[in-house]
Structure formats: structure tokens, C-alpha cells
Amino acid sequence: MSAATFIRELRHNWKTIGAVAPSSPALAERMMEASGVWQARRILELGPGTGALTEAIAGTMPHEADYLGIELNPTFVEKLRPRFPRMRFECAGAQEYDFAQALSDDGKFDTIISGLPWTAFPRCLQEAILGNVLPHLASGGSFVTFAYWGFHQLPAGQRFRELLHELTHGVETTRVVWANLPPAFVYVARKA
């Protein structure tokens, strides 16, 4: 997806995009390593945006895996569908999406990868999203998201990490990916 599309959408929808640039290939690679996407049967991506992480998922996931991307921005969804034709994208908020549609056999997602701007959200929205998403994560599955280095020490960043600790088995962090704008690291939370 073009940088012009990203900048145009950022200008019009800055409150929901929450990034200054698409995720770098180095951050995408770190997220693939942390998520175990290469062995997942069902993958959920929250906020695929311009497809920077989606491209890494498509290149890493098993051919027979099922993928669902939930994206709030309709322009991004319209551009993602033809670019990744074997992947499913829905235009919705993750806090309200009915996951029973995607998991018709009462299955669960093996991994959930998030590109959402968690620290830009109020706690009530963080809780609503995680409360709707985490029950659909398989036992032993991983929830993977990233945080911008430095921003994680702000009150909103600390609040999000505490919430992850409350709702999951535990939270690990990876090394900082300096080749990202801004530098970021990955949170890995596991479901007990």
C-alpha cells in the first residue's frame, strides 16, 4: 500500500490509526518470531492497517491456515482484500465483532497479532477489545502486540501492560527493534 494512502488516512483518521509510519519489516519479523505464526492453524490480526504485518503473516503462516483481519478503517480494508485474496478481512471494531462468524466450529485462534495503538485508547476501550478477543484465544496460544519504546513508560503504557498481566498468564517482552519508527518492542502474552 502506498505511503500516500497511509498519510492521507492518518491525516483524516489520526485518532484511530495511532502510528506515525507503518511497521517496519524488522518489527514485523520480530512479531512473527514471537507469535509462532508459522505453526498456527487460526490467526487473528487486529488492526492490519496498511498490511505491513499482514504481509509478514502471509509469508510465514502455513498454507492451510485460516486468517482473519479486523480493521476499523474501510479504506484500508478495500485495499487489503485484493492484495491478500486468500485472507479474510472484516471492517469492524474488535470490541464489537462477533467472532462466532469466523469460528463456526467453536474453535479458537492459535495466535492473535495486534497492531492497534493501545496506549492511545482509554482503559474502557482496552478492556472492551481484550474482553471480546481473549476468550477466543486457544489455551497455550499467544497474544502479541508491540509498544513504542519510551511510550511504554507513560501512564497509558503502564496501564496497558498492567491490564495484559491481569487478563493473561503473563507478559514477556522482546528486545527493542531499533529499525522501526519509532523504535518498538513486542509484548507476548500467553493464555494459561
GROMACS elastic network, one bead per residue, 0.5 to 0.9 nm:
[ bonds ]
;  ai    aj funct       b0    kb
    1     4     6  0.84830   500
    1     5     6  0.69484   500
    1     6     6  0.76754   500
    1    50     6  0.58546   500
    1    51     6  0.72733   500
    1    52     6  0.86182   500
    1    76     6  0.87352   500
    1    79     6  0.73260   500
    1    80     6  0.82209   500
    1    83     6  0.87352   500
    2     5     6  0.53361   500
    2     6     6  0.66368   500
    2     7     6  0.88401   500
    2    50     6  0.82695   500
    3     6     6  0.50640   500
    3     7     6  0.61328   500
    3     8     6  0.85200   500
    3    21     6  0.85554   500
    3    22     6  0.85470   500
    3    50     6  0.89770   500
    4     7     6  0.51280   500
    4     8     6  0.60061   500
    4     9     6  0.85242   500
    5     8     6  0.51340   500
    5     9     6  0.61084   500
    5    10     6  0.84012   500
    5    50     6  0.83949   500
    5    75     6  0.87442   500
    5    76     6  0.85906   500
    6     9     6  0.52445   500
    6    10     6  0.59445   500
    6    11     6  0.85497   500
    6    21     6  0.77932   500
    6    22     6  0.77803   500
    6    49     6  0.84825   500
    6    50     6  0.68272   500
    6    76     6  0.86600   500
    7    11     6  0.60834   500
    7    12     6  0.86799   500
    7    20     6  0.85741   500
    7    21     6  0.82841   500
    8    11     6  0.52104   500
    8    12     6  0.64247   500
    8    13     6  0.85033   500
    9    12     6  0.51155   500
    9    13     6  0.55840   500
    9    14     6  0.73963   500
    9    17     6  0.79450   500
    9    73     6  0.84893   500
    9    75     6  0.79925   500
    9    76     6  0.85368   500
   10    13     6  0.51380   500
   10    15     6  0.82929   500
   10    16     6  0.84443   500
   10    17     6  0.62074   500
   10    18     6  0.79936   500
   10    19     6  0.79465   500
   10    20     6  0.78652   500
   11    14     6  0.57584   500
   12    15     6  0.86804   500
   13    16     6  0.57340   500
   13    17     6  0.62064   500
   13    18     6  0.86479   500
   13    73     6  0.83197   500
   14    17     6  0.51878   500
   14    18     6  0.59098   500
   14    19     6  0.79424   500
   15    18     6  0.59476   500
   15   120     6  0.77027   500
   15   121     6  0.89693   500
   16    19     6  0.89034   500
   16    72     6  0.79856   500
   16    73     6  0.81988   500
   16   116     6  0.84535   500
   16   117     6  0.76338   500
   16   120     6  0.83368   500
   16   121     6  0.88056   500
   17    20     6  0.84877   500
   17    47     6  0.85514   500
   17    49     6  0.76282   500
   17    73     6  0.84301   500
   17   116     6  0.77261   500
   17   117     6  0.70086   500
   18   116     6  0.76486   500
   18   117     6  0.51524   500
   18   118     6  0.85514   500
   18   119     6  0.87930   500
   18   120     6  0.66840   500
   19    22     6  0.69739   500
   19    23     6  0.85184   500
   19   116     6  0.89419   500
   19   117     6  0.70784   500
   19   181     6  0.89503   500
   19   182     6  0.89233   500
   20   181     6  0.74108   500
   20   182     6  0.79426   500
   21    24     6  0.83598   500
   21   180     6  0.87670   500
   21   181     6  0.64875   500
   21   182     6  0.82697   500
   22    49     6  0.80257   500
   22    50     6  0.69001   500
   22    51     6  0.82747   500
   22    52     6  0.63065   500
   22    53     6  0.87792   500
   22   180     6  0.88572   500
   22   181     6  0.81641   500
   23    26     6  0.81776   500
   23    27     6  0.62528   500
   23    28     6  0.66728   500
   23    51     6  0.88961   500
   23    52     6  0.58045   500
   23    53     6  0.69219   500
   23   115     6  0.84685   500
   23   180     6  0.66133   500
   23   181     6  0.74660   500
   24    27     6  0.52637   500
   24    28     6  0.62512   500
   24    29     6  0.86466   500
   24    52     6  0.71092   500
   24    53     6  0.84287   500
   24   179     6  0.69745   500
   24   180     6  0.52267   500
   24   181     6  0.74335   500
   25    29     6  0.60473   500
   25    30     6  0.86058   500
   25    52     6  0.72810   500
   25    53     6  0.79457   500
   25    56     6  0.77770   500
   25   179     6  0.84396   500
   25   180     6  0.81614   500
   26    29     6  0.51376   500
   26    30     6  0.63107   500
   26    31     6  0.87138   500
   26   177     6  0.67975   500
   26   178     6  0.85397   500
   26   179     6  0.62389   500
   26   180     6  0.70075   500
   27    30     6  0.50685   500
   27    31     6  0.62061   500
   27    32     6  0.86745   500
   27    53     6  0.83582   500
   27   146     6  0.84867   500
   27   176     6  0.89772   500
   27   177     6  0.60390   500
   27   178     6  0.86757   500
   27   179     6  0.74667   500
   27   180     6  0.64648   500
   27   183     6  0.87906   500
   27   184     6  0.73567   500
   27   185     6  0.77116   500
   27   186     6  0.81939   500
   28    31     6  0.50912   500
   28    32     6  0.62432   500
   28    33     6  0.87309   500
   28    52     6  0.70935   500
   28    53     6  0.52663   500
   28    54     6  0.86096   500
   28    55     6  0.85969   500
   28    56     6  0.60927   500
   28    57     6  0.83402   500
   29    32     6  0.50994   500
   29    33     6  0.62912   500
   29    34     6  0.86674   500
   29    53     6  0.84437   500
   29    56     6  0.68734   500
   30    33     6  0.51623   500
   30    34     6  0.61859   500
   30    35     6  0.86153   500
   30   174     6  0.80730   500
   30   175     6  0.89308   500
   30   177     6  0.78192   500
   30   185     6  0.83799   500
   30   186     6  0.73992   500
   31    34     6  0.50562   500
   31    35     6  0.59486   500
   31    36     6  0.86176   500
   31    37     6  0.88590   500
   31    53     6  0.81327   500
   31    56     6  0.88573   500
   31   113     6  0.78146   500
   31   144     6  0.69673   500
   31   145     6  0.75307   500
   31   146     6  0.79459   500
   31   185     6  0.89123   500
   31   186     6  0.65788   500
   31   187     6  0.88755   500
   31   188     6  0.89062   500
   32    35     6  0.52642   500
   32    36     6  0.62628   500
   32    37     6  0.58889   500
   32    38     6  0.76921   500
   32    53     6  0.85324   500
   32    56     6  0.71189   500
   32    57     6  0.68947   500
   32    60     6  0.73594   500
   32   113     6  0.87668   500
   33    36     6  0.58472   500
   33    37     6  0.75275   500
   33    38     6  0.84329   500
   34    37     6  0.82318   500
   34   142     6  0.84398   500
   34   144     6  0.71339   500
   34   174     6  0.79566   500
   34   186     6  0.76769   500
   34   187     6  0.84596   500
   34   188     6  0.66725   500
   35    38     6  0.83959   500
   35    40     6  0.88424   500
   35   111     6  0.62932   500
   35   112     6  0.77369   500
   35   113     6  0.71922   500
   35   141     6  0.86135   500
   35   142     6  0.60722   500
   35   143     6  0.72106   500
   35   144     6  0.59736   500
   35   188     6  0.73438   500
   36    39     6  0.59254   500
   36    40     6  0.66838   500
   36    61     6  0.88616   500
   36   110     6  0.86763   500
   36   111     6  0.73652   500
   36   141     6  0.89821   500
   36   142     6  0.79253   500
   37    41     6  0.83561   500
   37    42     6  0.88612   500
   37    43     6  0.73535   500
   37    57     6  0.69518   500
   37    60     6  0.65507   500
   37    61     6  0.54350   500
   37    62     6  0.80252   500
   37   110     6  0.81564   500
   37   111     6  0.67288   500
   37   113     6  0.89794   500
   38    41     6  0.88240   500
   38    57     6  0.83463   500
   38    59     6  0.89889   500
   38    60     6  0.52589   500
   38    62     6  0.58791   500
   39    60     6  0.88356   500
   39    61     6  0.68530   500
   39    62     6  0.65718   500
   39    65     6  0.86887   500
   39   110     6  0.86367   500
   40    43     6  0.65196   500
   40    61     6  0.67689   500
   40    62     6  0.71129   500
   40    65     6  0.66677   500
   40    66     6  0.86088   500
   40   109     6  0.80913   500
   40   110     6  0.54412   500
   40   111     6  0.66495   500
   41    61     6  0.81828   500
   41    62     6  0.73475   500
   41    64     6  0.72645   500
   41    66     6  0.61251   500
   41    67     6  0.84275   500
   41   109     6  0.75742   500
   41   110     6  0.64283   500
   41   111     6  0.86555   500
   42    65     6  0.57010   500
   42    67     6  0.59420   500
   42    68     6  0.80852   500
   42   107     6  0.86093   500
   42   108     6  0.71713   500
   42   110     6  0.54421   500
   42   111     6  0.69594   500
   42   112     6  0.88075   500
   43    57     6  0.87695   500
   43    61     6  0.84479   500
   43    65     6  0.74158   500
   43    66     6  0.61837   500
   43    68     6  0.63270   500
   43    69     6  0.84114   500
   43   109     6  0.55634   500
   43   110     6  0.61498   500
   43   111     6  0.52944   500
   43   112     6  0.59807   500
   43   113     6  0.76647   500
   44    66     6  0.85848   500
   44    67     6  0.59429   500
   44    69     6  0.58698   500
   44    70     6  0.77424   500
   44   109     6  0.64753   500
   44   110     6  0.82972   500
   44   111     6  0.64802   500
   44   113     6  0.62154   500
   44   114     6  0.82366   500
   45    48     6  0.62159   500
   45    53     6  0.86265   500
   45    54     6  0.77157   500
   45    67     6  0.77245   500
   45    68     6  0.62841   500
   45    70     6  0.63426   500
   45    71     6  0.85498   500
   45   111     6  0.85386   500
   45   112     6  0.57699   500
   45   114     6  0.55702   500
   45   115     6  0.76144   500
   46    49     6  0.88053   500
   46    68     6  0.86118   500
   46    69     6  0.59958   500
   46    70     6  0.51667   500
   46    71     6  0.65383   500
   46    94     6  0.69291   500
   46   112     6  0.74382   500
   46   113     6  0.62516   500
   46   115     6  0.60430   500
   46   116     6  0.63912   500
   47    50     6  0.89338   500
   47    51     6  0.89797   500
   47    69     6  0.70611   500
   47    70     6  0.58504   500
   47    72     6  0.70965   500
   47    73     6  0.86144   500
   47    93     6  0.89766   500
   47    94     6  0.84250   500
   47   113     6  0.87994   500
   47   114     6  0.62875   500
   47   115     6  0.52229   500
   47   116     6  0.53310   500
   47   117     6  0.87358   500
   48    51     6  0.53300   500
   48    52     6  0.74481   500
   48    53     6  0.67008   500
   48    54     6  0.61338   500
   48    69     6  0.62791   500
   48    70     6  0.70183   500
   48    71     6  0.60377   500
   48    76     6  0.81400   500
   48    77     6  0.85003   500
   48    80     6  0.84934   500
   48    89     6  0.88804   500
   48   114     6  0.77323   500
   48   115     6  0.63840   500
   48   116     6  0.82565   500
   49    52     6  0.76178   500
   49    53     6  0.85906   500
   49    54     6  0.86212   500
   49    71     6  0.66484   500
   49    72     6  0.85460   500
   49    73     6  0.75040   500
   49    76     6  0.57983   500
   49    77     6  0.78183   500
   49    80     6  0.84091   500
   49   115     6  0.77663   500
   49   116     6  0.88275   500
   50    53     6  0.83904   500
   50    54     6  0.82735   500
   50    76     6  0.60087   500
   50    77     6  0.85825   500
   50    79     6  0.80038   500
   50    80     6  0.72889   500
   51    55     6  0.57908   500
   51    56     6  0.85264   500
   51    76     6  0.83244   500
   51    80     6  0.67425   500
   51    83     6  0.89348   500
   52    55     6  0.55293   500
   52    56     6  0.69043   500
   53    56     6  0.51614   500
   53    57     6  0.62155   500
   53    58     6  0.86690   500
   53   113     6  0.85908   500
   53   114     6  0.89506   500
   53   115     6  0.77679   500
   54    58     6  0.60520   500
   54    59     6  0.85603   500
   54    69     6  0.83663   500
   54    80     6  0.88758   500
   54    84     6  0.85195   500
   55    58     6  0.51101   500
   55    59     6  0.62758   500
   55    60     6  0.86681   500
   55    84     6  0.82398   500
   56    59     6  0.51527   500
   56    60     6  0.61515   500
   56    61     6  0.85251   500
   57    60     6  0.51105   500
   57    61     6  0.56992   500
   57    67     6  0.89366   500
   58    61     6  0.57682   500
   58    62     6  0.85110   500
   58    63     6  0.86991   500
   58    67     6  0.88006   500
   58    84     6  0.78940   500
   58    87     6  0.82394   500
   59    62     6  0.85848   500
   60    63     6  0.88223   500
   61    64     6  0.82906   500
   61    65     6  0.65134   500
   61    66     6  0.89034   500
   61    67     6  0.88498   500
   62    65     6  0.53080   500
   62    66     6  0.88248   500
   63    66     6  0.86088   500
   66    86     6  0.88696   500
   66    87     6  0.73966   500
   66    88     6  0.82686   500
   67    86     6  0.84302   500
   67    87     6  0.55299   500
   67    88     6  0.61072   500
   67    89     6  0.83892   500
   68    87     6  0.65934   500
   68    89     6  0.57747   500
   68    90     6  0.75276   500
   68   102     6  0.75215   500
   69    77     6  0.88997   500
   69    87     6  0.78204   500
   69    88     6  0.62169   500
   69    90     6  0.62317   500
   69    91     6  0.85170   500
   70    77     6  0.86526   500
   70    88     6  0.87635   500
   70    89     6  0.59691   500
   70    90     6  0.50872   500
   70    91     6  0.60226   500
   70    92     6  0.60962   500
   70    93     6  0.70561   500
   70    94     6  0.63535   500
   70    97     6  0.81644   500
   71    74     6  0.74269   500
   71    76     6  0.74645   500
   71    77     6  0.65195   500
   71    89     6  0.72639   500
   71    90     6  0.63128   500
   71    91     6  0.50702   500
   71    92     6  0.58481   500
   71    93     6  0.68144   500
   71    94     6  0.77587   500
   72    76     6  0.83329   500
   72    77     6  0.80673   500
   72    90     6  0.82473   500
   72    91     6  0.52467   500
   72    93     6  0.53719   500
   72    94     6  0.80077   500
   73    76     6  0.55087   500
   73    77     6  0.65069   500
   73    78     6  0.89417   500
   73    91     6  0.67386   500
   73    92     6  0.80519   500
   74    78     6  0.61375   500
   74    79     6  0.86913   500
   74    90     6  0.89418   500
   74    91     6  0.59959   500
   74    92     6  0.86447   500
   75    78     6  0.52041   500
   75    79     6  0.64515   500
   75    80     6  0.87253   500
   76    79     6  0.52245   500
   76    80     6  0.60750   500
   76    81     6  0.87884   500
   76    91     6  0.89496   500
   77    80     6  0.50465   500
   77    81     6  0.62093   500
   77    89     6  0.64890   500
   77    90     6  0.71497   500
   77    91     6  0.63956   500
   78    81     6  0.58119   500
   78    82     6  0.75351   500
   78    89     6  0.89692   500
   79    82     6  0.63339   500
   79    83     6  0.66224   500
   80    83     6  0.51096   500
   80    84     6  0.60295   500
   80    85     6  0.82330   500
   80    87     6  0.89650   500
   80    89     6  0.75073   500
   81    84     6  0.54389   500
   81    85     6  0.56516   500
   81    86     6  0.84703   500
   81    87     6  0.73817   500
   81    88     6  0.72996   500
   81    89     6  0.65277   500
   82    85     6  0.52633   500
   84    87     6  0.56008   500
   84    88     6  0.82021   500
   85    88     6  0.76222   500
   90    97     6  0.88676   500
   92    95     6  0.85139   500
   92    96     6  0.73168   500
   92    97     6  0.62202   500
   93    96     6  0.56029   500
   93    97     6  0.61619   500
   93   129     6  0.82105   500
   94    97     6  0.53204   500
   94    98     6  0.87275   500
   94   128     6  0.84543   500
   94   129     6  0.55918   500
   94   130     6  0.84608   500
   94   132     6  0.72649   500
   94   133     6  0.72103   500
   95    98     6  0.89490   500
   95   125     6  0.74951   500
   95   126     6  0.85313   500
   95   127     6  0.85679   500
   95   128     6  0.52340   500
   95   130     6  0.73847   500
   95   131     6  0.75607   500
   95   132     6  0.55907   500
   95   133     6  0.74170   500
   96    99     6  0.89923   500
   96   128     6  0.81899   500
   96   129     6  0.76965   500
   96   132     6  0.71639   500
   97   100     6  0.88583   500
   97   101     6  0.89257   500
   97   132     6  0.78222   500
   97   133     6  0.88178   500
   98   101     6  0.61518   500
   98   102     6  0.80399   500
   98   132     6  0.85220   500
   99   102     6  0.53545   500
   99   103     6  0.61620   500
   99   104     6  0.84780   500
   99   132     6  0.84353   500
   99   133     6  0.81016   500
   99   136     6  0.76502   500
  100   104     6  0.55883   500
  100   105     6  0.84406   500
  100   106     6  0.74098   500
  101   104     6  0.57977   500
  102   105     6  0.87777   500
  103   106     6  0.55527   500
  103   107     6  0.54379   500
  103   108     6  0.67941   500
  103   109     6  0.83886   500
  103   136     6  0.86126   500
  104   107     6  0.71793   500
  105   108     6  0.89146   500
  106   136     6  0.89917   500
  107   136     6  0.78625   500
  107   137     6  0.89816   500
  107   138     6  0.79336   500
  108   111     6  0.88828   500
  108   135     6  0.83762   500
  108   136     6  0.50440   500
  108   137     6  0.53065   500
  108   139     6  0.84760   500
  108   141     6  0.89415   500
  109   112     6  0.67269   500
  109   136     6  0.60448   500
  109   138     6  0.55801   500
  109   141     6  0.73651   500
  109   142     6  0.89366   500
  110   136     6  0.89430   500
  110   137     6  0.61869   500
  110   138     6  0.54201   500
  110   139     6  0.81299   500
  110   140     6  0.79154   500
  110   142     6  0.68163   500
  110   143     6  0.88544   500
  111   137     6  0.68090   500
  111   138     6  0.77893   500
  111   141     6  0.54853   500
  111   143     6  0.59003   500
  111   144     6  0.76021   500
  112   133     6  0.84838   500
  112   134     6  0.85255   500
  112   137     6  0.72193   500
  112   141     6  0.80713   500
  112   142     6  0.63636   500
  112   144     6  0.61397   500
  112   145     6  0.84038   500
  113   142     6  0.82998   500
  113   143     6  0.60649   500
  113   145     6  0.59051   500
  114   117     6  0.87746   500
  114   143     6  0.76932   500
  114   144     6  0.61180   500
  114   146     6  0.74889   500
  115   118     6  0.85294   500
  115   144     6  0.88411   500
  115   145     6  0.61328   500
  115   146     6  0.69375   500
  116   119     6  0.88493   500
  116   120     6  0.89673   500
  116   145     6  0.77189   500
  116   146     6  0.84936   500
  117   120     6  0.55601   500
  117   121     6  0.69948   500
  117   146     6  0.87482   500
  117   147     6  0.82053   500
  118   121     6  0.54004   500
  118   122     6  0.83683   500
  118   125     6  0.89498   500
  118   126     6  0.67428   500
  118   145     6  0.89473   500
  118   146     6  0.89418   500
  118   147     6  0.80989   500
  118   156     6  0.82489   500
  118   157     6  0.77828   500
  118   160     6  0.69219   500
  119   122     6  0.76779   500
  119   123     6  0.88396   500
  119   126     6  0.87028   500
  119   147     6  0.81967   500
  119   151     6  0.80512   500
  119   152     6  0.79524   500
  119   154     6  0.86822   500
  119   155     6  0.86465   500
  119   156     6  0.50554   500
  119   157     6  0.52673   500
  119   158     6  0.86769   500
  119   159     6  0.82268   500
  119   160     6  0.66952   500
  120   156     6  0.74164   500
  120   157     6  0.88078   500
  121   124     6  0.80019   500
  121   125     6  0.60513   500
  121   126     6  0.62484   500
  121   156     6  0.81364   500
  122   125     6  0.55141   500
  122   126     6  0.64472   500
  122   127     6  0.87958   500
  122   156     6  0.80178   500
  123   127     6  0.60651   500
  123   128     6  0.84944   500
  123   156     6  0.82449   500
  123   159     6  0.76540   500
  123   160     6  0.76181   500
  123   163     6  0.86358   500
  124   127     6  0.51480   500
  124   128     6  0.60945   500
  124   129     6  0.87010   500
  125   129     6  0.61036   500
  125   130     6  0.84805   500
  126   129     6  0.53618   500
  126   130     6  0.61378   500
  126   131     6  0.82683   500
  126   160     6  0.75127   500
  126   163     6  0.83087   500
  127   130     6  0.52495   500
  127   131     6  0.56295   500
  127   132     6  0.83993   500
  127   163     6  0.77964   500
  128   131     6  0.50506   500
  128   132     6  0.61905   500
  128   133     6  0.86031   500
  129   132     6  0.52795   500
  129   133     6  0.60777   500
  129   134     6  0.83922   500
  130   133     6  0.50102   500
  130   134     6  0.54974   500
  130   135     6  0.83518   500
  130   164     6  0.85888   500
  130   167     6  0.81639   500
  131   134     6  0.59994   500
  131   135     6  0.70112   500
  131   167     6  0.85680   500
  132   135     6  0.66103   500
  132   136     6  0.78409   500
  133   136     6  0.56815   500
  133   137     6  0.72075   500
  134   137     6  0.52413   500
  134   138     6  0.86876   500
  134   143     6  0.80184   500
  134   167     6  0.81662   500
  134   168     6  0.84278   500
  134   191     6  0.81837   500
  135   138     6  0.80507   500
  137   140     6  0.82815   500
  137   141     6  0.59573   500
  137   142     6  0.74681   500
  137   143     6  0.78186   500
  137   191     6  0.70813   500
  138   142     6  0.81665   500
  138   191     6  0.71311   500
  138   192     6  0.89602   500
  139   142     6  0.86936   500
  139   190     6  0.82137   500
  139   191     6  0.54643   500
  139   192     6  0.58100   500
  140   190     6  0.61152   500
  140   191     6  0.51701   500
  140   192     6  0.57591   500
  141   189     6  0.85210   500
  141   190     6  0.57858   500
  141   191     6  0.56122   500
  141   192     6  0.81630   500
  142   188     6  0.65109   500
  142   189     6  0.56562   500
  142   191     6  0.64092   500
  143   168     6  0.88670   500
  143   187     6  0.80461   500
  143   188     6  0.58820   500
  143   189     6  0.50665   500
  143   190     6  0.61900   500
  143   191     6  0.78416   500
  144   186     6  0.68469   500
  144   187     6  0.56703   500
  144   189     6  0.63763   500
  144   190     6  0.86856   500
  145   185     6  0.86131   500
  145   186     6  0.57165   500
  145   187     6  0.53675   500
  145   188     6  0.68801   500
  145   189     6  0.87010   500
  146   184     6  0.64409   500
  146   185     6  0.55343   500
  146   187     6  0.56328   500
  146   188     6  0.86267   500
  147   150     6  0.86453   500
  147   151     6  0.72395   500
  147   152     6  0.62203   500
  147   157     6  0.78526   500
  147   183     6  0.86544   500
  147   184     6  0.54593   500
  147   185     6  0.56715   500
  147   186     6  0.63432   500
  147   187     6  0.72955   500
  148   151     6  0.54496   500
  148   152     6  0.63612   500
  148   176     6  0.89148   500
  148   181     6  0.85998   500
  148   182     6  0.62377   500
  148   183     6  0.58337   500
  148   185     6  0.65204   500
  148   186     6  0.88449   500
  149   152     6  0.60551   500
  149   153     6  0.81408   500
  149   176     6  0.71718   500
  149   177     6  0.88042   500
  149   178     6  0.89853   500
  149   182     6  0.73576   500
  149   183     6  0.55927   500
  149   185     6  0.65104   500
  150   153     6  0.56637   500
  150   154     6  0.74588   500
  150   183     6  0.86142   500
  150   184     6  0.85886   500
  151   154     6  0.53789   500
  151   155     6  0.86847   500
  151   156     6  0.82542   500
  151   157     6  0.61902   500
  151   158     6  0.89040   500
  152   155     6  0.78849   500
  152   156     6  0.75086   500
  152   158     6  0.59989   500
  152   160     6  0.85549   500
  152   161     6  0.81407   500
  153   156     6  0.80087   500
  153   157     6  0.57735   500
  153   158     6  0.58503   500
  154   157     6  0.52488   500
  154   158     6  0.62447   500
  154   159     6  0.85876   500
  155   158     6  0.51597   500
  155   159     6  0.60122   500
  155   160     6  0.86377   500
  156   159     6  0.50398   500
  156   160     6  0.62413   500
  156   161     6  0.87830   500
  157   160     6  0.52272   500
  157   161     6  0.63928   500
  157   162     6  0.87314   500
  158   161     6  0.52064   500
  158   162     6  0.62071   500
  158   163     6  0.86312   500
  159   162     6  0.51653   500
  159   163     6  0.62168   500
  159   164     6  0.87631   500
  160   163     6  0.50344   500
  160   164     6  0.62918   500
  160   165     6  0.87135   500
  161   164     6  0.50935   500
  161   165     6  0.63188   500
  161   166     6  0.87278   500
  161   171     6  0.78886   500
  161   187     6  0.85505   500
  162   165     6  0.50465   500
  162   166     6  0.62486   500
  162   167     6  0.87951   500
  163   167     6  0.62536   500
  163   168     6  0.85803   500
  164   167     6  0.52521   500
  164   168     6  0.59102   500
  164   169     6  0.87071   500
  164   170     6  0.75625   500
  164   171     6  0.69133   500
  164   189     6  0.71185   500
  165   168     6  0.55423   500
  165   169     6  0.69212   500
  165   170     6  0.54258   500
  165   171     6  0.60888   500
  165   189     6  0.79273   500
  166   169     6  0.80318   500
  166   170     6  0.82021   500
  167   170     6  0.84058   500
  167   191     6  0.85661   500
  168   171     6  0.74863   500
  168   189     6  0.61839   500
  168   190     6  0.60181   500
  168   191     6  0.54236   500
  168   192     6  0.69899   500
  169   189     6  0.68355   500
  169   190     6  0.54919   500
  169   191     6  0.54218   500
  169   192     6  0.51851   500
  170   188     6  0.82062   500
  170   189     6  0.56090   500
  170   190     6  0.62088   500
  170   191     6  0.80415   500
  170   192     6  0.86127   500
  171   187     6  0.64107   500
  171   188     6  0.55314   500
  171   190     6  0.70891   500
  172   186     6  0.81688   500
  172   187     6  0.57268   500
  172   188     6  0.51032   500
  172   189     6  0.64506   500
  172   190     6  0.88339   500
  173   176     6  0.87365   500
  173   185     6  0.67942   500
  173   186     6  0.55330   500
  173   188     6  0.61739   500
  173   189     6  0.88704   500
  174   177     6  0.85537   500
  174   185     6  0.57462   500
  174   186     6  0.53021   500
  174   187     6  0.67781   500
  174   188     6  0.79685   500
  175   184     6  0.86442   500
  175   185     6  0.60004   500
  175   186     6  0.76277   500
  176   179     6  0.88691   500
  176   183     6  0.67025   500
  176   184     6  0.55358   500
  176   186     6  0.77097   500
  177   180     6  0.61631   500
  177   183     6  0.56240   500
  177   184     6  0.53076   500
  177   185     6  0.57472   500
  177   186     6  0.85414   500
  178   181     6  0.79182   500
  178   182     6  0.77628   500
  178   184     6  0.67872   500
  178   185     6  0.86078   500
  179   182     6  0.82310   500
  179   183     6  0.64544   500
  179   184     6  0.85043   500
  180   184     6  0.65067   500
  181   184     6  0.77695   500
